[in-house]
Amino acid sequence: MKILRREDLPVHLPYVVATIGNFDGVHLGHQALFRETVRRARAKGGQAVAITFDPHPLQVLRPEIPLKLICTFEQKVKLIEAAGLDYLLVLEFTPELAQLEAEDFVEEILVRGLGIKELVVGYDYRFGRGRRGDTELLRILGKRFGFEVVVVPPQKVNGLTVSSTLVRELVAEGEMRLVAKLLGRPYQICGRVVPGHGRGKRLLGFPTANLKLNREKLVPKTGVYAVEVTFDGQRYPGVMNLGFNPTFGDRYLSAEVHIFDFEGDLYGKEICIALIERLRDEMKFSSPEELAAQIAKDCEMARKILSEREKGEEVGHGMPEGKESQVV
């Protein structure tokens, strides 16, 4: 997949079928758009193009409200590439772009820039200054400029309409099984392993890898999770504590993962942690020994959950997420 920027326009490609959106999370709704875009492009011997924005528009339009991303930009690119798109047009979202009228955006970017023949959008797509543009306006502009508009209906899971907003809400609640169904894969946090306090092995008998968290990434509800850890192309089961370690009075959020039956030095390595199921709230224990006994129970429960998952009882791994850039 080739990445294009606004300065690369115009391009001259055979029969462009495009889809457009923020695509944060690359959830089942986004994947439906990608499938339809690729299918239509292949049917005409053309090129499938996804158009997205960086940074996320809300980070520019509402900077006073911190937006935590389901996917970092790097993850999003990996997921879109895995969906089979030929090109990804990344438009830098600026206040100037936000003021572009819907009609001007279509003419400048889609028609003159890409020469689109078909545009695939979601049922609720809005665009242009003040989000005035919608699917009806797109159909009018399509007739004017000679491109077809294809509207993909909402995707539903358990009676719920899949959306990035819903995914964020569920991640914040720690509902990782349902999140995995909406994404088509488990939710991941990725990062570099950094030195911790050394308490896991020394005091508790459970060595842990401490993850440096990305500031822009949406962090799930604190607690203990059954997880799968990927690094160096291998996948390992484990259990993770995400929180503030109340037993030891820590003041900062940390992610500490114990990988089952693993011995080795992970310092400096990039790892990805797939959160499979939330086991319990974080708790304050009266002693390290009491905490160690609870961790043993957590490990037993996590092993059971992950073993059942391995037998195919849960959502598959789906599309790869890739690595994140690190920010502290």
Rosetta blueprint (number, residue, H / E / L):
1 M L
2 K E
3 I E
4 L E
5 R E
6 R H
7 E H
8 D H
9 L L
10 P L
11 V L
12 H L
13 L L
14 P L
15 Y L
16 V E
17 V E
18 A E
19 T E
20 I E
21 G L
22 N L
23 F L
24 D L
25 G L
26 V L
27 H L
28 L H
29 G H
30 H H
31 Q H
32 A H
33 L H
34 F H
35 R H
36 E H
37 T H
38 V H
39 R H
40 R H
41 A H
42 R H
43 A H
44 K L
45 G L
46 G L
47 Q E
48 A E
49 V E
50 A E
51 I E
52 T E
53 F E
54 D E
55 P L
56 H L
57 P H
58 L H
59 Q H
60 V H
61 L H
62 R L
63 P L
64 E L
65 I L
66 P L
67 L L
68 K L
69 L E
70 I L
71 C L
72 T L
73 F H
74 E H
75 Q H
76 K H
77 V H
78 K H
79 L H
80 I H
81 E H
82 A H
83 A L
84 G L
85 L L
86 D L
87 Y E
88 L E
89 L E
90 V E
91 L E
92 E E
93 F L
94 T L
95 P H
96 E H
97 L H
98 A H
99 Q L
100 L L
101 E L
102 A H
103 E H
104 D H
105 F H
106 V H
107 E H
108 E H
109 I H
110 L H
111 V H
112 R H
113 G H
114 L H
115 G L
116 I E
117 K E
118 E E
119 L E
120 V E
121 V E
122 G E
123 Y L
124 D L
125 Y L
126 R L
127 F E
128 G L
129 R H
130 G H
131 R H
132 R L
133 G E
134 D L
135 T H
136 E H
137 L H
138 L H
139 R H
140 I H
141 L H
142 G H
143 K H
144 R H
145 F H
146 G L
147 F L
148 E E
149 V E
150 V E
151 V E
152 V E
153 P L
154 P L
155 Q L
156 K E
157 V E
158 N L
159 G L
160 L E
161 T E
162 V L
163 S L
164 S H
165 T H
166 L H
167 V H
168 R H
169 E H
170 L H
171 V H
172 A H
173 E H
174 G L
175 E L
176 M H
177 R H
178 L H
179 V H
180 A H
181 K H
182 L H
183 L H
184 G L
185 R L
186 P L
187 Y E
188 Q E
189 I E
190 C E
191 G E
192 R E
193 V E
194 V E
195 P L
196 G L
197 H L
198 G L
199 R H
200 G H
201 K H
202 R H
203 L H
204 L H
205 G L
206 F L
207 P L
208 T L
209 A E
210 N E
211 L E
212 K L
213 L L
214 N L
215 R L
216 E L
217 K E
218 L L
219 V L
220 P L
221 K L
222 T L
223 G E
224 V E
225 Y E
226 A E
227 V E
228 E E
229 V E
230 T E
231 F E
232 D L
233 G L
234 Q E
235 R E
236 Y E
237 P E
238 G E
239 V E
240 M E
241 N E
242 L E
243 G E
244 F L
245 N L
246 P L
247 T L
248 F L
249 G L
250 D L
251 R L
252 Y L
253 L L
254 S E
255 A E
256 E E
257 V E
258 H E
259 I E
260 F L
261 D L
262 F L
263 E L
264 G L
265 D L
266 L L
267 Y L
268 G L
269 K L
270 E E
271 I E
272 C E
273 I E
274 A E
275 L E
276 I E
277 E E
278 R E
279 L E
280 R E
281 D L
282 E L
283 M L
284 K L
285 F L
286 S L
287 S L
288 P H
289 E H
290 E H
291 L H
292 A H
293 A H
294 Q H
295 I H
296 A H
297 K H
298 D H
299 C H
300 E H
301 M H
302 A H
303 R H
304 K H
305 I H
306 L H
307 S H
308 E H
309 R H
310 E H
311 K H
312 G H
313 E H
314 E L
315 V L
316 G L
317 H L
318 G L
319 M L
320 P L
321 E L
322 G L
323 K L
324 E L
325 S L
326 Q L
327 V L
328 V L
